[in-house]
């Protein structure tokens, strides 16, 4: 696991695999935009979690997550998202 600390306030989690051009592109995008991210190789992630992700239709790498924050931040984001719909 690697933390790529940049100046931006956002934080992403990338689950990547070796020899993955799309993974390289994702890293380049985040680095170019000065966005911090944690990178984990697929072999560092428990297989049950990978199975859940695949069950949601995410079948290619990288798998990307954005940190929302604490419970209050989650509440605000969920409420905001549902109010927009």
Secondary structure, DSSP 8 states (H G I E B T S, - for coil): -EEE--SSS-EEEEEE-TT-HHHHHHHHHHHHTT-EEEEEEGGGS-HHHHHHHHHTT--SS-EEEE---SHHHHHHHHHHHHHH-
